[in-house]
Amino acid sequence: MINFMIRTFAGLLLLLVASSAFSHQQKTAISTVLFNPRTGNIEVMHRFNLHDAEHAVRHIFGKNADIIDSAKTQQQFSDYVSERFTMAKEDGQSIALKTAGFEVDGKFFWVYQETKQPAKLDNLVISHNALRDLWPSQINTINVEGKGDIKTLTFRDSIELLKVEFEHH
């Protein structure tokens, strides 16, 4: 019985330590590049942990920046993300994205971008450096959906460009 109690206590202690670790900066972001057949657009959705975004805006825009309550700071962060995310064809021709909005949603800050799908697209060369200029340990993951199997790209360490290829059916 004492062993059971010790193991139970140890398990609860581990959960507490793990949950407090998750309340700190994660230094990760998840993005989705969606080829939407309904609209004919490429829709890009970037999801940042709000806690990370709070720390980032104070470093980037000054100690009074407030991503939760300031529309100005939210716009600035959205612009910052948009400037650091690029897509191009393999030949280097840039695919221009326009900002489609941003929002605070629970524990996340979202930035939305979109563009019309190019007529012929065999691949994409992507760069996603948001927050990586601030924190070298930042990991940005992108899921590319809607053109065959989901493909995942991970920007970490010194990786600045990644390419995804599409199969033709």
C-alpha positions in Angstrom: 0.0 0.0 0.0 2.8 2.4 0.8 4.5 1.6 -2.6 1.2 2.4 -4.3 0.9 5.7 -2.5 4.5 6.7 -3.3 4.0 5.8 -6.9 0.8 7.8 -7.0 2.4 10.8 -5.3 5.4 10.6 -7.7 3.0 10.5 -10.7 1.1 13.5 -9.5 4.3 15.4 -8.8 5.5 14.6 -12.4 2.2 15.9 -13.8 2.6 19.2 -11.8 6.2 19.6 -13.0 5.1 18.9 -16.6 2.2 21.3 -16.5 4.3 24.1 -15.1 6.9 23.5 -17.8 4.1 23.9 -20.4 3.1 27.3 -19.0 6.4 28.6 -20.1 7.5 29.5 -23.5 7.1 26.6 -26.0 9.1 28.3 -28.8 7.1 26.3 -31.4 4.6 27.4 -34.0 2.4 25.3 -36.3 1.3 26.5 -39.7 -1.0 25.0 -42.3 -0.7 25.7 -46.0 -4.0 24.5 -47.5 -4.8 24.2 -51.1 -8.5 24.8 -50.9 -10.3 23.2 -53.9 -13.5 25.1 -53.1 -12.0 28.6 -53.3 -9.1 27.9 -55.6 -6.9 29.6 -53.1 -3.8 28.7 -51.1 -4.8 29.5 -47.5 -2.1 29.9 -44.9 -2.8 29.7 -41.2 -0.1 30.3 -38.6 -0.7 29.4 -35.0 1.5 30.8 -32.3 1.3 30.1 -28.6 0.0 33.4 -27.1 2.5 33.2 -24.3 5.4 33.1 -26.8 3.8 35.9 -28.8 3.5 38.0 -25.6 7.2 37.7 -24.9 8.1 38.2 -28.6 6.2 41.5 -29.0 7.8 43.0 -26.0 11.3 42.2 -27.4 10.4 43.3 -30.9 8.1 46.3 -30.4 9.0 47.5 -26.9 8.0 46.7 -23.3 4.5 48.3 -23.7 3.5 46.1 -26.6 0.3 44.1 -25.7 -0.8 41.4 -28.0 -3.8 40.5 -26.0 -5.5 43.9 -25.7 -3.9 46.1 -28.4 -5.1 45.9 -32.0 -2.0 47.9 -33.0 0.3 45.3 -31.5 -1.7 42.5 -33.0 -1.4 44.1 -36.5 2.3 44.7 -35.9 2.8 41.0 -35.0 0.8 39.9 -38.0 2.9 42.0 -40.3 6.1 40.7 -38.6 5.0 37.1 -39.3 3.9 37.8 -42.9 7.3 39.4 -43.6 9.1 36.3 -42.4 7.0 33.7 -44.2 7.6 33.3 -48.0 6.6 30.8 -50.7 8.1 30.6 -54.1 8.2 28.3 -57.1 11.4 26.3 -57.6 12.6 28.7 -60.3 12.6 31.5 -57.6 9.4 33.2 -58.7 7.8 34.5 -55.5 4.2 33.6 -54.7 2.8 36.8 -53.2 0.6 36.3 -50.2 -1.9 38.9 -48.8 -2.9 39.1 -45.2 -6.4 37.8 -44.6 -6.6 38.6 -40.9 -5.4 37.7 -37.4 -7.0 36.8 -34.1 -6.5 35.8 -30.5 -8.2 32.5 -29.9 -7.8 31.0 -26.4 -4.1 30.3 -25.8 -3.2 31.0 -29.4 -2.5 33.9 -31.8 -3.4 33.2 -35.4 -2.2 34.9 -38.5 -4.0 34.2 -41.8 -2.7 34.7 -45.4 -4.0 33.7 -48.8 -3.3 33.8 -52.5 -4.8 32.4 -55.7 -3.4 29.0 -56.6 -1.0 29.2 -59.6 -2.2 27.3 -62.6 0.7 24.8 -62.6 2.6 24.1 -59.4 4.9 21.1 -59.1 6.5 22.2 -55.8 6.9 25.0 -53.3 10.0 26.4 -51.7 9.1 27.8 -48.3 10.8 30.0 -45.7 9.4 30.4 -42.2 11.6 32.5 -40.0 9.1 34.1 -37.6 10.6 34.3 -34.1 13.7 32.4 -35.3 15.5 35.7 -35.5 14.6 36.3 -31.8 15.1 32.7 -30.5 17.4 30.4 -32.4 15.7 27.4 -30.6 12.3 28.4 -32.2 10.8 25.5 -34.2 8.3 26.3 -37.0 6.4 23.4 -38.4 4.3 23.6 -41.6 1.7 21.0 -42.7 0.9 21.3 -46.5 -2.5 19.9 -47.2 -4.8 19.5 -50.2 -2.3 18.4 -52.8 -2.0 14.7 -52.2 -0.7 13.3 -48.9 -0.1 15.8 -46.1 3.5 16.9 -46.1 5.3 18.3 -43.1 8.2 20.7 -43.1 10.1 21.6 -40.0 12.3 24.7 -39.7 14.8 24.3 -36.9 18.5 25.1 -36.2 20.0 26.7 -39.3 17.3 25.5 -41.8 16.0 28.5 -43.8 14.5 27.0 -46.9 12.6 23.8 -47.5 10.9 22.4 -50.6 7.8 20.3 -50.9 7.0 18.4 -54.1 3.6 17.5 -55.4 2.6 14.3 -57.2 0.4 14.6 -60.3 -2.5 12.2 -60.6 
